[in-house]
């Protein structure tokens, strides 16, 4: 597969009780519960083709109309800084270990190209297999597989389904909006 390989196959979703329908869609906690349960399902995790050079992914059926993805991370790969706009979300590590670096501040949704961040806003957490993380709207982060030898696999879920992803670059305390991706760019 190429460095930006993807699979358009649908992976089976773990067998479990029907998801409750929450007014306004599933909460971040419900998305995390789905991600953790799915990440613990060896049949789903093993359905993902892995590429030694680039991330791979399969779209899953998320709970209550949410969008979900099973993602493979070769050693040394990451997302770069981004947010998921108005979507809340969660992800769980199924295999390996992922690092999430995030900002402990809510940024304006629009109307800016460059911001200087105050000191002390950076957060970092390591998520081994079986661990997960939920987040709210406009959460700015990057996810990395910092291993030099081991592939990681994770499950991600978002509600509402991703309307867009904003990509950022970072130089010290300065965060710059680089571009905006729409669903057609990654499906």
FENZILIN-V656217 format. One record per residue. N is the residue number from 1. RES is the residue in one letter. SS is DSSP state (alpha for helix, beta for strand, coil for the rest). PSI is psi in degrees with one decimal (* if undefined). Layout:
BEGIN
N&RES&SS&PSI / N&RES&SS&PSI
END
This chain:
BEGIN
1&X&coil&154.2 / 2&X&coil&167.9 / 3&X&coil&-23.6 / 4&X&coil&34.8 / 5&X&coil&148.5 / 6&X&coil&161.5 / 7&X&coil&139.2 / 8&X&coil&8.9 / 9&X&coil&150.8 / 10&X&coil&128.2 / 11&X&coil&149.7 / 12&X&coil&145.0 / 13&X&coil&141.3 / 14&X&coil&144.0 / 15&X&coil&127.0 / 16&X&coil&174.7 / 17&X&coil&151.4 / 18&X&coil&144.2 / 19&X&coil&137.5 / 20&X&coil&144.8 / 21&X&coil&122.0 / 22&X&coil&137.2 / 23&X&coil&128.8 / 24&X&coil&14.2 / 25&X&coil&175.4 / 26&X&coil&147.9 / 27&X&coil&168.4 / 28&X&alpha&-37.0 / 29&X&alpha&-39.3 / 30&X&alpha&-37.0 / 31&X&alpha&-40.6 / 32&X&alpha&-42.7 / 33&X&alpha&-45.0 / 34&X&alpha&-47.8 / 35&X&alpha&-42.8 / 36&X&alpha&-44.0 / 37&X&alpha&-42.0 / 38&X&alpha&-41.2 / 39&X&alpha&-23.9 / 40&X&coil&-1.5 / 41&X&coil&106.3 / 42&X&alpha&-30.4 / 43&X&alpha&-43.6 / 44&X&alpha&-49.0 / 45&X&alpha&-41.8 / 46&X&alpha&-10.4 / 47&X&coil&-11.7 / 48&X&coil&120.5 / 49&X&coil&133.7 / 50&X&coil&141.4 / 51&X&coil&128.7 / 52&X&coil&-14.4 / 53&X&coil&-20.1 / 54&X&coil&159.7 / 55&X&coil&147.3 / 56&X&beta&158.5 / 57&X&beta&155.0 / 58&X&beta&135.3 / 59&X&beta&137.4 / 60&X&beta&163.8 / 61&X&beta&114.4 / 62&X&coil&171.0 / 63&X&alpha&141.5 / 64&X&alpha&45.0 / 65&X&alpha&10.2 / 66&X&coil&166.9 / 67&X&beta&136.9 / 68&X&beta&151.0 / 69&X&beta&141.2 / 70&X&beta&122.8 / 71&X&beta&135.1 / 72&X&beta&136.1 / 73&X&beta&104.3 / 74&X&coil&162.0 / 75&X&coil&136.2 / 76&X&coil&9.3 / 77&X&coil&161.0 / 78&X&beta&176.2 / 79&X&coil&-24.0 / 80&X&coil&167.7 / 81&X&beta&134.2 / 82&X&beta&170.2 / 83&X&beta&174.6 / 84&X&coil&28.3 / 85&X&coil&-128.4 / 86&X&coil&8.0 / 87&X&coil&139.1 / 88&X&beta&161.1 / 89&X&beta&-176.0 / 90&X&beta&155.6 / 91&X&beta&154.8 / 92&X&beta&140.8 / 93&X&beta&127.9 / 94&X&beta&-32.2 / 95&X&beta&142.5 / 96&X&coil&-151.0 / 97&X&beta&134.6 / 98&X&beta&151.3 / 99&X&beta&132.4 / 100&X&beta&125.3 / 101&X&beta&130.8 / 102&X&beta&171.6 / 103&X&beta&131.1 / 104&X&coil&57.6 / 105&X&coil&147.1 / 106&X&coil&120.4 / 107&X&coil&154.8 / 108&X&coil&140.8 / 109&X&coil&-29.4 / 110&X&coil&175.0 / 111&X&coil&15.5 / 112&X&coil&155.1 / 113&X&coil&-27.4 / 114&X&beta&135.9 / 115&X&beta&141.0 / 116&X&beta&121.9 / 117&X&coil&141.4 / 118&X&coil&154.3 / 119&X&coil&152.6 / 120&X&coil&10.4 / 121&X&coil&-13.4 / 122&X&beta&135.5 / 123&X&beta&149.8 / 124&X&beta&139.2 / 125&X&beta&148.1 / 126&X&beta&131.7 / 127&X&beta&104.1 / 128&X&beta&170.6 / 129&X&coil&131.9 / 130&X&coil&-7.1 / 131&X&coil&152.4 / 132&X&beta&178.6 / 133&X&beta&130.3 / 134&X&beta&153.2 / 135&X&beta&160.1 / 136&X&coil&-173.3 / 137&X&coil&150.0 / 138&X&coil&25.5 / 139&X&coil&117.3 / 140&X&coil&124.5 / 141&X&beta&173.5 / 142&X&beta&146.9 / 143&X&beta&133.8 / 144&X&beta&145.2 / 145&X&coil&100.5 / 146&X&coil&-1.7 / 147&X&coil&146.4 / 148&X&coil&-5.4 / 149&X&coil&-23.7 / 150&X&coil&132.8 / 151&X&coil&146.7 / 152&X&beta&154.2 / 153&X&beta&140.7 / 154&X&beta&162.9 / 155&X&beta&132.3 / 156&X&beta&142.0 / 157&X&beta&141.9 / 158&X&beta&142.4 / 159&X&beta&133.3 / 160&X&coil&164.5 / 161&X&coil&143.3 / 162&X&coil&116.5 / 163&X&coil&-28.3 / 164&X&coil&165.5 / 165&X&beta&128.8 / 166&X&beta&128.8 / 167&X&beta&138.4 / 168&X&beta&154.9 / 169&X&beta&159.5 / 170&X&beta&132.9 / 171&X&beta&101.6 / 172&X&coil&-126.5 / 173&X&coil&-0.4 / 174&X&beta&124.1 / 175&X&beta&126.2 / 176&X&beta&133.6 / 177&X&beta&120.2 / 178&X&beta&-49.4 / 179&X&beta&167.5 / 180&X&beta&129.3 / 181&X&beta&142.6 / 182&X&coil&162.7 / 183&X&alpha&-35.9 / 184&X&alpha&-21.6 / 185&X&alpha&-21.9 / 186&X&coil&4.0 / 187&X&coil&*
END
